[in-house]
């Protein structure tokens, strides 16, 4: 189970350096053999830091390299579909950074291509925040102790976009991020993981307060991605999904998920890293996570296990990525069409 596996990396950004490169290099028999970042200079810096023997001049060199078995794509969403399709066609396994793509059409293209190569592993980096709690939450839901689901509340706010003079980030650049809005897709991915079902319809309202920001070169660029977004979704059984996402929260930031059931509820405080359970009266008690149930980041290890042992991808396969991109597209369509209800 430790046969040599050679990885080529496209994109040496923060998460690649923090997670993917150390994670891959820690696995016996795995070797990162080449890297390509946006510039030769930055590629060489990352290669030196992580002792990567080769620097590629272009992303195509990584994909086409005969000494590469799998490709880790650590770039912005605008390149994910193009790089993924090319890598799969070249016979490489693919680990692609989240969000899956800029929009549903690109995500569906990635999924369709992956189905043409069933022997190749195709994995999306999962939403990480809930990993320690996922097994415990799904066990509680499966037990039926909480009763029937009534409401799901998603809240994620910060002040990163509150200052009109602050420069634009790649998350605000429509050409790079597409329809991905704030942390909408990440939170919905967690709900899919827990509930296993999508909303049937959604309505959305949003605002862009600073219509233009300067880019890294000081040039003004239009802001097209909402800075504040609220959603109302409905499941087939009538239970509701309510969400608020904001980059202009100037009071204390909020970061939590609440599930309200007929006989109690769950509240995941992502800031504090605590899961709370309430009875029907609303009285809360912190849920102690059993060590055997506490999940952790093992994205790179899971990717390698799927390649070596044929284990199915669970966090996160391309089909799940398409589901959260379908939701992201529906939310975008709703707010663009003045809060109209969109059926998924």
N, C-alpha and C positions, 0 to 999 in steps of 0.2 A: 504493500500500500504506500510505499515511499518512492515509487519510480520517478525518475527525473521529469520535471515539468518546467518548461521554459516559458516565461511570461514577458510579453512586450507591453509597455505602458505608454499610453497617449494622454498627455496632460499631467503636469506635476504640481497641481494646485494644493491648497491647504489640506483638504481631506485626503488626498493621495499621499501626501507626506506624513500626515498624522496617523492615518489608519491603514491604507492599502499597502504601501511599501513595507512598513514594519511588519504588518500582518502576514504578507506573502513571504517575506524573507525569514520569518520565524518558523516556517513549515519545512520539515525535513524533505529534501529532494526537490524543493522549489527554488528556481533561480530566476531573478529578474535580469534579463539579458540585454534589454535595450529600452530607451526612453526617448520620446519626442515631446517637447513642450512648445510654447508659442514661439520662442526664439532659440537660436543655437546657444546663446549665452546662458539663458535660464535652464536649458536642457543640461548643459555641462555642469551647472551648479548643483542641480538635483542628482545627477549621475555621480558627482564627487562625494556628495553628502551620504549617499546610500551605496557607494561602491558598485555602481552599475557599469559594466564593462564597455557598453556601446551607446553612442548617441546617434539617433536617426535624424536625418535632415528634414524629412517629411513624415506625416502620419501614414502615408502610403507605404513607406519603407517598413514601418512596423508591421502593418497588416500583411504585407507580401513576403516578409522575411522567412526563409526556410527554417531558421533555427528558433522560430516562435511557435509555440503550441496553443497559447491562449493570450487574449488581449484584454487588458484592463483599461477602460475608457474613463478618464477622470476629468473630462472637459465640461463645458457648459451645455445646456440642452440643445442648442442650435446645431450641434454636430453629432448628436447621439444616433440619429437615424442613419445618417450617411456612413459614419464610422462602423456602426454595428452591422449594417447590411454588407459592407465591404469585407469586414472581418469574417462573417459567417460564410460568405461566398469563397473566401480564401481558405476555408477549412479550419478556422480558429474558434475555440470557445470564447465566450464574451462575458465579462463582468462590466456592467455599465453603471456609471454614477446616476443617482436620482437627481432631479425628476426625469422620468423616462424619456420624454421628448418635449417639443414645444407645443404640440397639440395632438388631438386624437388621430388625425390622419397619419402623422409621422409614427405614432405609437403602433397603429394597426399595420403599417408597413413593416416595422420591426418584428411584430408578432408573426406576420405572414411569412417573412423570410426565415424566421427561426423554425417554423413548421416544415420548411423544405429541407432542414438539416437536423433531423430528430436525434442524431448521434452526438450533436454538439450541445454543450451546456450554454444556456442563455439566461443570465441572471441580472436583476436590477438591485442596486444597493437599497436596502430597506429603510423605512422610517425607524430611527434608532431609539427614540425617547421612551417608548413603552416596553422595550425588550425585557427589562427585569420583572415586569408585571404580567406579561401576556399569558403565560401558562396559568397563573392563579386566576386571572380574570375569566379566561375561557372555561376553566373548571367550574367557577361559580355560576357562570351563565348556563353551562350544561346541566348543572344540578337542578335547576328550576326553582331553587329556594327563594329567589327574589321575585318570582311571579312574572307577569306579562310586561314586556317593554312598553313604556309610554313616551319617554323623551330621551333624546341624546343632545347634550350641549357640548359644543367645542368652542374654546376661547383661547386665543393666542394674540397677545398685543405687545408692542415694544415702541420705543421712541426714536428708532433709527432714521425715520423719514420725517420727523416733526420739524426739523430746521429747514426752511426753504432755501437757505444758502448752501446746504450740504450738497456735495457732488452726487451725481447719479451712481448707482451700483449696478452690477450686472443683473441683479434680480429685478431692477426697474427697467431694464433695456428689453423692449419687445423683440428686437431682432435676435437677442441671445436667449431670452427666457420664454418667449411666446406667451401663451395664455396662463402659464403658471403664476398664481397670484398669492403673495405672502406665503403662509404655511398651510394653505388650504389642502393641497394634495397630500401632504404628509399626514395630517390629522385624519383625512378621510381614509387613507390607507390603513391606519390603525383600526378604525371602525370596521372596515372590511375584514380585517384579521380577526377581530373579536366576534362580530355578528355573522359574518359569512354571507351577507346579503346587501344589495344596493338599495338606495332610495328609488322610488318609482318616478318622482318628479322633484323639481327644485325651482325656487324663485330667489333672486338676488338683487341687492341694491348696493351701490358703491359710490365712492367719491375719489377724485384726484384733486388735491388742494394746490399742489405746486405743478403747474402745467409744463414747466421747462426747467431743466437742471443742466449744469455743466458736466461734461464728461472728463475723463482723466487728462485730456489735452486742453481742457478749459473751454471747449466749444459747447455752445448751448444745444441741448437735445430735447425733443418733446418727450414728456412722460405719458405713457399710454396704459400702464398697468396700475390698477387701483391702489391707493394708499390706505383705504379703509373699505372693508367689505363685510356685509351681513347677508346670511343665507337662511332660507326656510325650506327644508326638505320634508318629504312625506314618504314613508314606507307603505308597502301594499296593505299592511294590516292596520293602517291609520296612525301608527306611532310616528313621532315627529323628530326631525333633525334640525337643530338651531345652532347657528355658528356666527361668531364675530371674530374677525381678524383685522388687526390694525397695525400700521407702522407709525402712527402719529399719537400714540398713547402717552400723554404727558403726566398722568398720574401713575401709580405703581403698576408695573407690567403684570399681566395675567397669563397663566399658562396651565390650563387644566381641561380635563374631560369629565363630564358627569353623565351617568346613566340612571334614569329614574324608572323604577319598576312598580308594579302594583303592591308589592310587599316589602319594598326597601329600595336601596340604591347604592351606587358606587361612585366614588369621586377620586380621580387620579390627579393629585397635585404634582405636576411635572417640575415645578420650581423647587419644591421641597423634596421631591423624590419619594412621595408617600402615597399609599393607596388606603382609602377610607371606605368603610361600609356602614350604611345607615339602615336602621329598621324603619318600619312604616311611620313611626312618629317623627322621624328625622334625627334621632339620636345617633351620633356617629361613634365609631370605634375603628382605630387603625388596624389594618390587616397586616399581620406579620407574614412575610413571605418566607416560606420554607426554603432553605438553601438549595435543595434539589430542584425546586421550582423556579428559582431566580435565574432568568435568562441573562445573557451578556452578549456583547459584540463578538461575533465569530464569522463575520461575512466572508472573509478571505478563506478561512478554514472550510466553511460550508461549500464555497465555490470549488475548492480543490477536492473535497470529498465527493462532490457530484461528478467531477471529471474522473477521478480514480476508481470510485466504487459504484458509480451509476445511481447515487442517491438522488431522488427527485428534488428539484428546487422548490423550497417553500417560502423563503425570504430573499428576494421576492421574484416570482416568475413573471414572464412577459404578459401572460393573460391577466394577472392582477394589476400590472402596470397599466394595461389598456383600460381596465375598469376605473382606476382613479383618474386617468386622463379623460375618459368619457364624462365623468362627473365634473372635472375641471372645465371641459369644453361647454357643458350644459350651464354651469354657473356663469361663464363668460357670456354665453348667448343670452342668458336672462338679463343680466345687468345692461348689456348693450341694447337690448330691446325693451328698456324701460320697465324692468321688474316683471316681465311676462313669465308665466309658468312654463317650464321646459320639461317634457317627458323624456326620461332616459330610455 
